[in-house]
Amino acid sequence: MSKEYKRQRIRIAFHPLEEKFEVSNTAIQKDPAWIQDIAVIFEAGARTSKVRRDYLEANPQADSDAVEDTLEKLKSITTNQVGIIELSSALDIETVTEIFIRVNSEGVALSQADFVMSKIAANETYGGNTLRKAIDYFSHLAKHPAFLTTVEQDTAFAASEFYPKLKWLGGINDDLYDPSYTDMLRVAFTSEFGRGRLQDLVALLSGRNFETKQYEEAIAEESFAKLRKGIHNFISQQHFEKFTMIIRSAGFITPDLISSQNAVNFAYIIYLHGRSKGVNQAELEGLVRRWFAFALLTGRYSGSAETTIDRDIHQINERGLAAYVQEMTAATLTPSFWDNLLPQQMDTSNSNSPYFSAFQAAQVKAGDPGFLSQAIKVPDLLLNRTDVHHIYPADFLKKQGLTKGKYNQIANFALTQQEINIAIGNKDPKVYFAELREQVSGGPVKYGGITDAAQMRENLRRHCIPAVMLDNPTMPYEAFLEQRRKLMAHKLRDWFGGL
C-alpha cells in the first residue's frame, strides 16, 4: 500500500546468476539477465523448468545447471522455517523494547511511537484498529486534505465515532501545524494521562499496574478509553483551530517559523490541559503563547524532550498551570537573559534558529513594514514572497575574506521585498546607506519608497538597525552585529512581555 493508502502491485525482480533481488524498474525491465517478476515462480502449478528454459533462451551464455539450482532454491523459500522468538508476558516493556531493537538492528529503526501504534492496532477488544486508523488518517489528512476521498472509501471507519470528528480536515488547507502520528500520540497521552514517556503508554495499554508490577485487564481497558478520549480532544475541529489561532496570534503565521515540533506539541498539551481544568479562555491563550515562546527561546525541548515533557507535565499537575508558567518564565527570562545571554546565543549563522524565527514572529505581531518598505509589511512578505536581505551584503563581505559562518549571521538578516534586495545588490553599506540619506533629503529614490527622514529612521528602528547607520554608516561589521543582537534581544523581550 502506498503512502496515499492505495493498493499497488509491487514487482520484485530476481537475478539468477547473482542471486539478487530488486524492485523492478525501467532499467531492469530492459535487461534480460533479470526475471522481471518472481511471482511466476510461486504461482499455483508453476514449473521452474519452463522459467529456466525461457531464461536460457534470453541468456544463452548462462550455465543451465546453475540457473536451475538457483530457481529451485528460490522456490524452496516457501517451505523455509521462520524463526520465532517467544517472549514471556512477565517481561517489562523496557526489556521487550531492548530485545526488539537488538533483533531489528539491521532493519529500519523503530521509535516508541511505532511500538504504541503496533500495540493499538493489535487490540481488537477495545477497538484498537479503528483508533489506529483515526490517528493515521488525521496525520495524513493534515498534510493532504484531498485524502478524505480515500478515507471515505473505508466504509467501516466512515461509520465509526472518529470519522465525523476528522472529516473537517478535507476542506482545510492550513499547514501551520501538521502533526505526525508521533506528535498526536504524545499530545493525547501527555494531556490525558499526565505522563510524558511513550514507553509508559505501551505499558498502560498492556494493562501494567506500576505499583504492583502486575498486568491487569481493567487497566488496559481504562487506558484505551483514556487514549481514545485524548485523540478525540486532539482531532476536535474546535480545539485544533483555536489552538492554531493562538499560535498565530503570537506572530507565528507560517510553518517555517515553527522551529521546534516538540515546543508546539507541548503548547497544545497546555491548551488541552487548561481546557480540561476550566481555565479562563483569555488567560489560557496567554499561557499557551508565553510557554510556546519561552520553549523556543530557551530550546527547552531540544535535548531529552521526553524527560523534559514528563517533568513539565508533572509540575503543572502539582503546582497548577498558571503558577508553573509564571515561575519558570520569571526564573529563566531574567534581565540578564535579555541583556547578555540571548545576544550571545544569537551569534549564529543558522537561519532556522529559533531566535530568528521568534524575531520574525515579533515583527509580525508588531505589524512592522519590510526593510525599507513603505507599505508592504512583514506578514505580507512571509505569506507571499520575501527575500532575506544581508544588511552587509554577502558578496561584499566575501570579498573581504569573511566565511559563510560570518556573513550569514542572523543579525545580518532583514526581511525585504525582492526588488529592494536586487537594487542594493552587493553595494558597500557605506554607499547605499549614504544614498538612503540622500533619498530622504530630496534626492533620487533608489530603494523602496520612503522619502521622509522620520519614517526612514522608524523603519530602521523596527528592524533593530542602529540609527547611526543612516548618519555615519562606517560602523565595522563586527560592531554592527554586536549592537544589532542587543537591539533584537530587546525587541524579543518587549514582544514576550506583550504575549
N, C-alpha and C positions, 0 to 999 in steps of 0.2 A: 504494500500500500504506500502511495506517495505521501509527501508532506501535506498535500491537499486532500488526503484521505480518499484518493481514488485508487481502485484496484488496478494493478498493472501486471502484465505478464513479463517477468524478467527472464531473459535467456542467458544461460550460463554456457559458455563455450569451453571446449576441452582440447588440449594439445597432446595427443597420444605419445608422441616421441619425447616430449619434455615433461609429461605428466603434470601439466599445469592448467589451472582453471582461471578464467577471466569472464567478467560480464561482457557479453557480446557487444561489439561496437562496429563502426563502419570499416575500420582497418582490418579487423578480424574477419569480417564477412567477405573481404576480398582475398583472404589468404586461405588457400586450400589445405594448408597444414593443420588447420583447426577444424574440429567437429563443431558446427555452429550452435548446436543446442543439445545438451546431454539428455534432454527429455526423451530423445529417440531410443536411448539405451534402456530406459526404465518403463517404457510403455508396455502394457499387457501384451504378451505374445511376441515381444521384440526379440530378435536374434542378433547376437553380436557378430555372427558370421556375415550377415548382409551388410552391417555397418562397416565391418572390416573390408569387404570387397569394394564397397563404394569409396572408402577412404583410399584404398590402394590404387583404384582407377584414377583418382585425382592426384595421388602422390606415388607414382610407380617406383621411385627410388627408395621408398620406405621398406624396412625389414618386416615381412609379413608376420613372422612368428612374434616379433617384439610388439607389433601393433595388436595382435590377437591377445597376447598375455596382458597387456595394459588394459584392453577393453574388458577382459574378464575380471580383472582386478577392480575396475571401475564399477561393474555391475554388482560385484560382491559387497559393495558398500551397504546395500540394503539389508544384509544379514549380519553386519558387524555389530558387536555388542557395545552399547553405550555405557560408559562408567557412571555410576550413581553414588553420590556421597550423601548418606542419610545422617541428618543432624538430630540430636536429642532435643526434645521440646523444652528441656530444662535449661538449655543454654541461654545466657543473657544476650541482648541484642548487640552489645559491643563485640562479643566473641563471634557471633554469626556474621557480623559485618566484616571482621578481620579475616575470617575463613573465606568469605566470598571474594574479598579484594585479592587475596592471595591466589585463589583458583582462577580469577578473572584477570590476572596481571598482564596477560598478553592481549586482552580484548580492550574494548572501549571502557575507560574509567567511568564508574557509576557513582553518583552522588547519593547523599542521604535522601534527597527528594525522589530519586529513582526507586529506592527501597520503599518509600512511603507509597508511591504510585503503584508499585507491584503489590504491596500489601492490600491496598484499597481494591484494586482490580480483582484480586483473588477471592475476595469475600462476597459471596452471594447472599448470605444470611441477612446482612444489613444493607443490601443494595449497593455494594462497593463498586460494581462495574458501572452503574449509572452515575455514581458520584465521580468516578474517574473520568467518565466522558464529559461531565459538566466542567471539570477543571481543564481538561484537554481542549474541549471545544471553545471555552471562553478565551483561553490564552491565544488560540488560533484566530478567533473572530476579532480580537482586539487589534490584530495586525492586518487581517484580511476580511473585512466586513462581508464581501461577496460570498464568503464561505458558508453563509447562512443557508444558501440553497442546498448545499451538501448536507448540512445538519438536518434540514427538514426531511431529507430522504431517509434518515434514520428514524423510522416510524416509532420504534419503541422509546427512543429518547424524546421524540417530539411529544409523546403522551405523558412524559414524566413531569415531576414537580419543578424541575430545573429549567426546562425549555422556556416557559413564559417569562422567567426571570432574566434570561440572557439574550432573547431574540432582539432586544432593542439595539444590540450592537450591529445588527445587519444594516442599519440606516445611519451609522455614525462613522465619520472619517476624522477621528481625533486620535493622534498618535502621541499625545503628551506622556501618557503612561501606558505602555504596552507590556503588561506583566506576563512573565513566563509561568509555567506550572509550578516552578520552584518558588517564585515570588508569591503566587496565590496560596500555596501551602504554608509558607512562612507567615504571611499576614493572617490567614484564617486561624492557624494553630496558635500563634502567639496572642492574638486578640481574644480568642475564646478560651484557651487553656491557661494563659498566664505563664507560659514557658517559652524558651527561645531555641531549644535544641531539637532539631527534627528527629534525631535518634530517639528522643523521648516519645515522639508521636508514633513511631514504629512500635515501640514497646507498649504504649497505651492501646493502640489498635489491636495488639495481640492479647490484651487483657492483663497486662502486668500490673500488679499491686506493688508500688515502690516501697511500701512499709514492710509487707510480709515476704516480698520477693517471690510471690506465687502468681500464677496466672488465673484470672477469674473471668468467666464469660460475661458477667454483669458489667465489668469494667470495659470490656471490648464493646459491648452494646452501647454503653454510655458514651464512650469515646467516639464511635461512629456517629452518634446523634449530635454530639458537640461539634465535630468537624463539619458535618452536614450543615449545621446552623452557621458556622463560620464562613462556609463557602456561600451560603445564601446571602449573608451580610456583605460579603466581598462583591458578589456579582450584581447586587441590587443597583438598578439604574440611579435611584435617588442618592444612595451612598457614594457610588463611584463618581457621578457627575459633580456632586457637591464637593467631594474631596479634590478632584482635579481643578475645580473652580478656586478653591483655597490656595492651591499651589500656584495657579496663575496670578492670583491677587498679590502674591509676593514678588511677582515680576518674572517668573519662570514660564514664559509663554511658548517656548518651543522645546522639544525633547533634547535638543543639542545643549541646552543649558543645565540639564539634569545630569550631573557628572557622577552621581552615586545612586545606584539602584537600591541598595540597602537603606540609604537615607530616606528615599521616597517610600520604600516599603514600611519603615518604622513610623513615618509620618501618617501613613494610612492606618497602621496599628493604633496609633494615638487617637486618630479620628474615630475609629470604630469603638475603641475602649471608652472614650469620652461620651459617645452617644449612649452606650450601654449603661453608663453611670449617671446619665441625665445632666451632664454638664451643659450650661447655657450655651446656645449656638454661637453667639458672638464671641464669648470667652474661648470656646473650643477652637474657633477659627484662628484666633491669635496664638493659642498654644501650639497648634499644628504648624503655623507659619514660622514661629520662633524656633521650634525644635528642628524643623527641617533646615532652616538657615544655619542654626547652631551646629548641626551634624555636618553640614557641608564645610563650613569654615574651620572646623576642628578636625575634619577627617575621622569622625567618630567611628564609622563602620568600615574603615579601610584596612584594618588589621584582622583580628579574630572576631569577625562580625557576629557569629553565633553567641560567643561568650558575652560580648557587649550587649547584644539584644536581650539575652537571658537576664543579665544583671539589671538592665534598664526596666524591663517589664516587672521584675520582682520589686524594684524600688518604687515604681509607680503604684503597684498594688498595695505596698506597705505604707507609703507616705502621702499618696494622693497625687493625681496628675499635675495640677496647678502648682503645688508645693515643690514637686521634684523638678519641673521645668524651671521654675524661678530659682531654686537653689543651684542647679547645675549651671545655668547660664550666668548667674551672678558670680559664681565662684570661678568660672573659666574666662568669661569675656570681661576681664578687668581693664582698667585704663592702660595697664602695661601691655595687655594683649593687643589693643588697638594701636598703641603708640610705638611699640617695639617689636613684639613677636610677629604680628601679622605682616608688617612691612618686610621683615626678614624672610618670612615664608613666601612672600610674593616675588622673591628673587628667583624666578623660574622662567624657562622658555617653553613650558608645556601649555599650549593654547587651550588644552582641555582641562586645565587645572580648575579646581572648584573655586578658587579665588577670582579668576577671570569670569567664570560663569556667574558667580554671585555679583560681581561688579556690573556685568551686563544686566542682570535682573534688577539691580539697584537703579540703573539708568532707565530701565523700562518703567519701574514703579514711579520714578520721578518725572517721567514724560520728557526726558532730555532729547534735544534735537541731535541729529547726527553731527559728527565733527565737521565744522564749517558749513553746516546746512542751515538754511533759514527757516524752512517749514517742515522738511522731512524729519521725522522723529525716529529714535532708536527702535521702538516697537515696529514701525513700518519697515525699517531696514531688516530686522530679524525675521519678520514674517514674509518678506518678499525677496529682496536681493540686497546683500550688503557686501562691502569689501572690508577686510581688516587691514586698516592702513598702518604702516610703520611711520610714526611721527618723525623719527630719524630714519629716512628711507634705507631699506635693507641693502640695496646696491651701493649706496653712498657709504655705508658702514663696512661693507665687504672690501671696498677699495682702500679702506684704512686698515685692513688686515684683521678685522673682527670676525670671530667664528659665528656659526649659526646659533649657538647657545647664547651668544651675546646680543646679536642684532634681533633675535626673536624673543626677547624678554617681553613678558606680558605688560610690563609698564611702558613698553614702546608701542602698544597697540591702541588703536581707536577705531570705532565703527564709523564708516563714512560711505557716501554714495560713490559708485564706481567711477563716475565722470570726474569727481573731485580727486579721487585717488590717482586716476590716469593723468590729470592735469599737473599734479605735484610731481609724479614720476620719481626720479632719483635725485631731485634737487637737494642741495645743501640746505638744512633748516634755516641757516642764516639768510639764505636767498629768499626762500618762499615765505618766511615769517616777515621779512622786510617788505615783500610785495603785499602781504596781508595788511601791514601797517599803512602802506600807501593806498590800498583798496578802501580802507575806512576813513581815509583822509581826502577823498575825492579823486583818487587815481583809478586806473583801469581795474575792472572786476575780472579777476582771473580764477578765483577759487570759490565756488559756491555763490551765494547771492547776498551775503551780509555786507552792508556798506556803512553801518553805524558802529562807531567805536565801542560804545557801551554794550551793544548786542554781541560784538565780537568777543569782548572780554568775558561776558556772561557765558558764551559758548565754550570758551577755553576753561572757565571755572567748572562748568558742568562735566567736562571731560578730565578734570583734575590735572590740567596742564598749567604749570607755573606761569603766572601773569607776566613775569619778566621776559618770557619768550617773545612777547609782542613788542616790548620796548627795546630790549637788547638781547637778541637771540644768539648769544655767543656762549651759552652755558655748555660746558663739557658734557658729553653723553652720560658718563657715569654719575655726575652730579644731578643731571636731569632725571635719571632713573630713580635715584635715591629720594629726591623730592617728590616725584610723582607717586611712588609707592606709598609714602606717608599720606599724601592727599587722597589716594584711592582708599587706603585703610580707613581714613576718617569719613569718607563718603559711605563706606560699608557700615561703619559704626552708626551713622545717622539713619541709614536705611534699616538696620536691625532695630534701632530704637523705635521706628515707626511701624514695626510689624505687629 
